[in-house]
Amino acid sequence: MTAELVRGQNHPLSQARLEIRISAGTPIVAVAALGDENGRIHGVEWVAHPGAPTQPGLEVSRQAAADHRLAVDLDAVPEAVHRVSVLLALPVGGTGPVRFGAVAAPFVAVTGLDGDEVASYTITGLEAESAVVALELYRRQDAWKVRAVGQGYAGGLAELLADQGLPQAHQLAGTVNDAVAQGLARSVQAPPPRTADGDRSRQTAAPALGPDQGGTTPQPGPVPPVSPYGGQMPGGPGQPAPQQPYAAPDPSAVTQPSTPTAGGPIDYSHPRRQNAAPPPPPPTAPPAAPGQPAQPVAGDATGWSMEERLYNQVWGMFEDLARTTAAYRSAVDFAESRMDKELEQVLSDPRSRIGGQGDAAREAARARHTQLVTQAREALDRDLTQLAAEADVVEPALPPAYARWDNPAWHAYRVPMEIPMALRLGDLHLPEADRIRIPMLVRLPLERGLWIDSGAAGASDGSFTDSHTVSRLAMETAVAHAARLLAVYPAGEFTVHVIDPAGSGAQALAPLVQTGVLAAAPALGAAGVADVLGRLTQRVDLVQMAVRGGAADSLPPGFDTSQQLLIVNDFPHGFDDRAVNQLRYLADEGPAFGVHLMMVADREESSGYGPLLDPLWRSLLRLTPVADDHLADPWVGHAWTYEPSLVPPGSQVLQQVLAQVAAARTKFM
């Protein structure tokens, strides 16, 4: 998953050979400079620019252009180099703009040689500046990271280079401008655009809405497409990728895109860049026998990586299952309606009420009904057979973030270097296709928290009437989700806190406590509740002020910038009105600033708070510890049965994964 950076934010780099892609709405000059541990440039030989486009480990464009590709080999830079800065400047003496405030915000992306984006940064907030330090790659304890800088200079490239400590700053700036003006080489060719035909080849029309969007009844008329697994899809049908730092669904209402194009192709282009490399081709299926459907292949959807292709393929499977089931139900309804109408006509004619003529008419009506239903079922079975075959090849190919806990992918688990696109929270299925399970994926980072329903009413079959059993299963579900979140984030980038006022969740929390992956021991009693909520509320306030004030790089030294998850058990025990208001604040404001809630609670037990809690419940995605059909897609009105993703009984996979997370966290710290 690409890390969309804000000013001052950093991200680890897992490879040495990189490409820096730059997109701007006007021709700009791209320069790369080497710096020492203090960021100082020792001489002109440490700068790659249009007049000298290659330096050790660097290669830049020879001319001003709206799009650039810079090559960087971190293994080839001198040992004295600790920073590689990417500098952008507007050409001097031309007819174009003279300040960045008059043009579109430049977009910079760091990619691997395979085209997969590692991190990206849109340089906003520029006004009178004509040169800017876009980002820097810096060495930290034998590892490299990228940091979004966005430091602008009104005095142009000369002032920028002088601030970097280069003695010959003005002379080099003049050399760069002369090289650009003289056109020492051909213009850099713009990279080919991404294809807009990103949708999978599917037989039916407009896509279904996702089951995690909530709702229980179909909406009238076409509903704009929304991702089934956490807000809008990345470049979903007619939609660009979401630009907020976090994205997730609304469990109680459909969040519609602002400019949807129902049924249109997926547009994978970034809204702030016009050109990019084409995605790698998806795997191709072996030729099918004549008259037989093509053999399914894992990752046959369009995407920029196997992870994205699998994500989109799962989306396509959900779409197909929703549509084929809707077609079957519609055909059955039509058959029943037609039979009722024919029987009504028979009964309304006095001549056909008695004798063999009426019996024959009734038998004919029933026979036509049976024939229509049989044809519809045959069509459904053909589609389900194909979907089942696709599920059989997709499930084993899923990465750990998308995989069930019994998937062998977890046995080869290693702490990742990057955040994945999405996370699996369970499975979805329909009664007509009970054997097909569609992974329920939510996009990362989370935008909204989770509410694990510990009430006995959460069981759709009524088999769990023991509230103690449901409460235990709810806490185990919360632990499984928290462990998965810890496992899919890089070391040190996800922190979990627990509030367990009465200590009733101690048994379920044992894997988290014993492996040492929690930030601290579970908070007990009213004092523990107040302490944890106070610290997390203060954290949200601090980050909120820093971000909104444009000073995200001014947070206190040692400030923990990792994503924070708060698990709350046995709510509302141990909570007063102040604590409830703090919870509401964290649910509303926390996700935008890296703090997320996971509530384990019974709505009925909390009804005493009345309307005070309604906004809190609406802001969380409701999940259940047992199979339940509370999720619905408003496109066709299906009630999808949700099953949580739990660890198989007796399996040690959770402890093994958490042990690796704890070891990586200790090494990171």
N, C-alpha and C positions, 0 to 999 in steps of 0.2 A: 504494500500500500504506500502511496506517495504521502510524505509528510508535508502538509501545507504550512510553511513557517510564517510566523509574524516577526517583526523587528526584535532582534536580540535572542530569538529562540535558536537552539542548535539541534543537530540530529547526527547520529553516528553514521560513518561510512564503512561499508563492509568490503569494498574493493578499491584498488589503487588506480586503475585505469578508468577514467571517467570522461564524460562529455558534458560541457556546459552549454545549454541551449538558451538563447536570448531572443525574445520577441518584443518588438516595440512598434508603435504606429508611425514611426518616422525613421529615416536613416540615422544611425548612431554609430559611434566608434567604440569598439570593444578592446580592452587592454587587460592583460593579466600580469600581476606583479608578484615577485617572490619577496618574502620578508623574514626577518630573524625572529627570535623569541619575543622581542618587543614590538614587532610589526614594522620595523624600519627597513627601507630599501637601501641596499649598500651602494648600488651603482646602476648605470643604464643597462648593464649586462644582466640585471635582475628583472628586466621588464620586457615582456613580449608585446609588440605593438605593430601597427600596419607597416612601419618602416623596417622592422626586424621581427617578423612574425613567429620565429621559433627561438626558444630558449630551453635550457635543460628541463625537460618534463612539461613544456608548454608549447602550444601552437594556437595562434589566433588568426582572425581574418585579416586580409590586406586592405580592406576598404570599408567605408561606412555602408551599412546596410540595415534594413529593418529587421532582419533575422540573421543570427550568427550561430555558429557551432564552434566552440573552443574545446580543444583536446587537452587533457591533463593526465599525466602519469606521475602519481605521487612517489612511486618507487624510484623515479629517475631524477627527482630534484636533489640538489646538494644537501649534504647532512646538516649544513648550517641553516637551512631553510626550515622554518616552523609555520609559516603562513603562506597561502596562495590567495591573493585578493583579485576579485573580478571587478574591473573598473569600467564604467560606462560614461561616455561624454558626447555632447552634441557637437557636430562639426563647426568649426569656426570659419566665418567668412562666406558661408553659403546663403542660400535664400530660404532655408528652413527655419524652424523655431529656434529661439536662443535660450529657452528655459524649459525644464521638464514639466513645469506646471501647465504649459500650454499643449501638452501632448498626452496621449493615453499612458497610463501607468505601465512602465516596462515590466515584463515577466521573465523570470530567470528560473531555469530548472536544471538540476543535477541528475544525470542519467548514467546508467551503465552502458557498456558497449552494445548490449542487446536491446537497447532502447527503453528499458524499464526505468521509470522515474524513481529516484530515491528521495528527493526533496524538491520543493518549488517555493518560490517567493515572489509575490507581487509587490513592487516598490511603490507604495502609496505615500501621500503626504508631502510630495515634492512641490515646490512653488518656483522660487527664483533661481534654483540651482541649475547649473548647466553640466555638472559632473557629479557622479555618485559612486561610492563604494557599494556595489550591489550585495555581494556576499563574500565570505572568506572560508577557505578550507584551512583548518589549523590542526597541528599535531598536539596531542595530549596523551602523555604516558604511552608512547609507542603506538598510539591509535590515532586515526584521523577523524575529524568531525567537520560538519558544515554549519556555519552560523549566518543567519540573515542579518545584514548590517544596515543598509539603507541610509548611510551617512552622505548627505549632499553638500556640495560646495558651489556657492554663487560665483566664485572666481574661476571656475572651470578646471580643466585638467591640470593646469600649472599649480593652482592652489592645492588641489588634491594631492599631487605628487610631493609637493613641498611639505604638506602635513604628514606624509608618510616617511619623511626624513631623507628624501633624495636630494643631494646637493645640486644636481644639474636639472632641477625640476622644470624651470622655464625653458631651457634649451631643448629638453626632451619633448616637452609639450609642443614646441615649435616644429620639431622634427616629425612628430605624429601628424600635426595638421598639414605640413607640407606633403607628407606621404599620401594622405587622404586626398588632398587637392590634386596632386599629380596623377593619381590613379595608377599605382605601380603594378596593378594586376587587374584581372577581370573582376567584376562584381561577384560576390559570394552568391552562389545559386541557392535560392530558397529551398528548404527541404520540402518534399512532397507532402500535401495535406493529408490528414487522416480521412479515411473514408467515412461517409455518413451512413453507409449501409451496414449498421452494426447489429441489426435485428436478426435473430435466427429465422431460418425458413420454416415457417409454421403454416398450416393449412387454413387456419381460421383467422377471423378479423381482429378487432380491437382487443387489447390485453386486459386481463383481469386486475383488479386491485388486490393488494396484499392482505392476507388474513390478519396481520398485526395492526391493521388500520382501524380495527374495531367496527362496531355497528352490527346490527342484527337483521336489517331489512335492506332490500335492494333500493338504490336511489333511482328516481325516474330519469329516463334519458341517459345518454352516454356520460359516464363518469370519467374524468381524466385519469390516466394511468399513474399509479403510485407503486413503488416497490413493495413486494410482499414481505421484505425482510428488513425493514427499518427505514422509513421515510422514502424519499425519492431515490430511484436507482441512479448510479453514477452515469450521467449522460443517458438517463432513461428515455423512453419514447418521447421525443419532442422536447427533452429537457437537458440542459447542461448539467455537469457535475455540481453537487451542492457545494457552496463556497463557505458556509459556516464551519467552524472547527468541529462541530459535532452534528450528527443527524440520526434521528430515530422516529418511531411511529407514535401516533396518538391512539391510545387504547380505547377511546370512547367516541371519537369522531374522525371522519376522513379529512385529512389535510390535502387539499388539492393543489397541484402545481399552478403557478400563476399564468403560464402560457402553454397549456398542454396541446398536444397534437395526438389524439387518440389513435392508436393503431399505426402510428408513423414509425420510421426506423430509428434505432438508437443512434444518437449523435455523440460520438466519443470525443469531439473536439473540445478543447479547453476554452471557456468563454473569454479568456484574456490572452489567447495566442491564436494566430491564424494558421500557422504551419507547424508540422511535427512529423516525426518519422512514422511510416506505416506500421501497423501491428504485425507481429509475426504470424504466419499462416497457421490456422488451427489444424489439429490432426485430421487426417482424411480416413474415411472408413474404407475397408476393402470392398471391391465391387460386389454388389448384391446379385443373386441369381435372378434370372428373368421372372418377372411377376412377383418377386419377393421384396419386402421392405428392406431398406439399407440397414446394415448392421450398425448399431449405435457405437459411438466412440466417446470416451471421456474427454471433455474439453473441446467439443466441436463448435461451441459458440464463439462469436467474435470477441476479442479482448486483447489487452496489451500484455498479458502474462497468463500463464496457466491458471493462476489463482482467480483472475478476473474472468477468464473463459468459463471456469467451473461455476463461478458465482452466477454468471449470466445463463449458463445451462440449467442450473437449478431453478432460476427464475422462469425459464422457458418450460421446464417440466411442470411447475406449478400452474403456469398459464394453460398448458395443454390439458392438464387434469381438470382444471376448473371449467374449461370450455366443453370438453367432450362429455363431462358429467352433466353440464347444463343442457347440452343438446339431447342427451338421453332422457333427462327429466322432462324436457319440453315435449319430446316425442311421446312419452308415456302419458303426459297430461292431455296431449292432443287425441291420442287413441281413446282415452277414457271419456273425454268430452264428446268425441264423435259417437262412441257407443251409447252414451247417455242420450244423445240427441236422437239416434236411430230408434232406441227403445221407447223413447217418449212418443215418437211418431207412430210406432206400432200400437202403443197403448191408447193413443188418441183416436185411432180409427176403430170404430165399433166392429167392423167386419173382421178385423184381425185379432180381436181379443179372444175369440174362441176358435177352436178347431186347429187343424194342422198348419194353416197359413201363418197364424201368429207365432206358433212355436218355431217354424222354419225361419221367420224373419228375425226372431230373437237369437236363434242359433247362428244365423249369418252375421248379425251384428257382433256377437261375441267372437266369432271366428276372425272377423276383420280386426277386432281389437287385439286378439292374440297374435295375429300376423304382424301388425304394426309394432307391438311391443317386442316380439321376437326379432324383427329386423333391427330395431333400435338397440337391443341388447347385443346383437351380433356386431353391430358397428362399434358399440362401446367396448366389447371384449377385444376387438382388433386393436383399438387404440390403447387399451390397458395393457395388452400383451407387449406392444411396442414400448410403452412407458416403463413397464416392469423390466424389460430387457435393458432399457437405458439406465434405470436406477441400479441395476445389477453391476453395470460397468462404472457408473459415476461414483457410487458409494465407496468402493475400495480406493479410488483415485483421489479422494478428498484429502486436503491437508489437515493437520490436527485441529486448527481453528474451526473447520467445517465438519469434522468427523465425529461419529459417536465414540463414546468411551471404550467400546469394544473393538474399535478399528485398529488394525495392526500399526497404523501410522503413529499411534501413541507409544509403541514400543521402541520406535526409532526417534523419539522426541529429543530435541535439543532446544535450549532456550533461544528464541529467535533474535535476529538483529533488527527487524523492522516490524511495525504493527500491521497485522493483516487487514484486509478490506472489511471483513465481517466475522461474526461469531455465531456458532450454532447454539440455540437455546432449547431445541427440542425438535419434534417431528410433527407433521401435519398430515392428516388423511381424511378421506370421505367414506361414508358407509358403502357406496357402490364399488369402491376400490380399496378395500381394507388392507390388501396385501402390499399396496404401494405407499411408502412413506416418503414425504417430501421434506428435506431439511428446512427448518425454520431458521433463517439467518437474519441477524440484525446488523446494520452497519456500525463500524467503529470509527472514531470514538463514539460512545453512547451520548445521546442527547437527553434522554429521559431515563429515569430510574425504573426499577422493577418492583412490582408488588407480588410477592408469593402468598397466595391465599391459603391460610391455615384453617379456614372454616370447613366444617364437614360438608357443606353444600357444594364444595368444589368437585365432588365426585359425581360424574355424569350417570353412572350406573347405580348409585346409591349404596355401593358395597362398603364404603368406608363411613360408618356411622360413629365410630369411636373418635372423638375429637382429639384425644391424646395421640392416636396413631397418625391422624392427618397432620397434627402439629409437628410430630417428629419427622414425617416425610417432607413437610414444607421446609424445615430447617436443613435437611439433607439436600434438598433441591437447591437451596440458597448456597450451601457450601460447594456443591458441584459447579454451579454457575460462577462463583467467586474463584474457585480453583482454575477454571478454564480461562477466565479473564487474566489471572496472574500468569498462566502458562503461555498465553499468546502475545503478551507484551514483552519487549526487551527488558533485560535485567535493570532493576531500579526505576522503571518507568510506570509502575502500577503499585499502589499501596492500599492495603485493606485494613479498615478499622471495624470493630464489632462492639455493639451495645447489647448486652444480655443482662438486664437489670436483676432478674431473679436467678440467673445461672441455669435456667432450664434447658438451654441449648448446649450444655457442656459436652455431652456425648457426641452430638453431630459435629460440633466444632473441633473435635479432637484432631483430625488431620491437619487443620490449619494451625492449631496451637502447638502440636507436637513437632511439626516440621519447622516452626519458627518463621513462617512467612508473614505473620501479622505484624503490624506496626507496633502493637503493644498487646498486652493481655486483654481479653474481653472486659469492657467496663461493666461494673456491677453497681446496683443501687442507684438512688437518685443523684448522688454526688458524681458517680461515674458518668451518668447520662449528661449532666450539666457540663462536666469537664470536656467530654468529646465534642458535644454540640457547640460549645463555646469556641473551641480551637478551630473547628472546621468552618464555623460561621465567620470567624475572624480571618481565616485564610481566604475565603471567597471575597470578603470586603477588600482585603489587601490587593489581591490580584485584579479585582474589578477596578479599583482606583488606578492601578498601574496601567492597565490596558486602555481604559477609557481616557486616561490622561496622556496617552502616547508615550509612556515611560516604562514599557515592559521590561527594559533592561536595567531598571533601577531597583529591582526587588532586593531584599537584604541578602548579604553573602550567605551561602549555604542553604538558601531557601529551597525547599523540596518542590520541584516543578512537576513531579510525577502526577499521573491521574490518581484520584482518591476515590475509594469506594467505602461507603458506610453501610454495614449490615445491621439492621435493627430487628431484634427478636422480641416477641411477646409485647408488642405495642398494644395498648397504651400504658401497661404497667410501668411505674416509675417515671411517668411523664406528667409534668404540670403544664399549665397554659403557656408559659414561656417556652418550654421545650417543644410543645406542639407548633408554636409559631416559628421557632427556629427550624424545625423539620420542613415546614411549608416554604420557608425562605431557601433552604438548601435544595428542595425539589424544584423551585422556580428558577433560581439564579445559579445554583451550583453547577449544572452541566456545562454551561457556557464558559466556566472557569475551572473545569477539571474536577468537580466534586459530584459524585453520583450516589443515589440512594438505592438500597435494596431492602424493602420492608417485608418482614415476615409477620403477617397479622391477619386476624379474623375481622372482617368488616362489621359483623354483627356485634362483637364484643366492644367495638369502638364507636357504636352508634350513639353513645351518650354524649359525645362531643357535637353531634348534630351537624349543622351546615358548616361548622368550622373546618371539618376535615374534607368536605366535598372537593375543594380545589386540589387538595393533596392527592386524593384517589384519582382524579381525572388526569393528573400530570404523570402518573405512573402506568407502565404497561403491566396489565394483570396476567400472571401466569398461575398455573395450578400444579400441585405436587402429584396429582393423579389425572388420568385421561378425562378431558372435559371438552365440550363442544361450544365454548363461549366465544370463540373467535369467528368472525364472519368477513367475507369479502363483499363489499357493497356493489361490485360490478354485476354479479349474478345472484347474490344473496345466499351463497352456500354457507352453512354452519360447519366450519372445519373443526375436526377433533384434534386437540393439542395434547401431545404427550411429552413430558419433560425429559431432558437428556440426563439420565442418572448413571452412576457407576454400577456395573453388574455386581450382584452379591458375591462376596468373597474375593473380588478382584483387588489387587494391590496397585493398580495403575495410578490411582490418585495419589497415594503416598510416594510412589516413585517419581512422578512428575513434580510434585511439590518439593521433594528433596532436591531435585535439580534446580528448581526455582530458588530455593533457599540458598544453595551453594553459589549460584550465580549472583545472587543479591549480596552475599557476604563478600565475594570477590570484587563486585562493583563498588561497594562501600569502602 
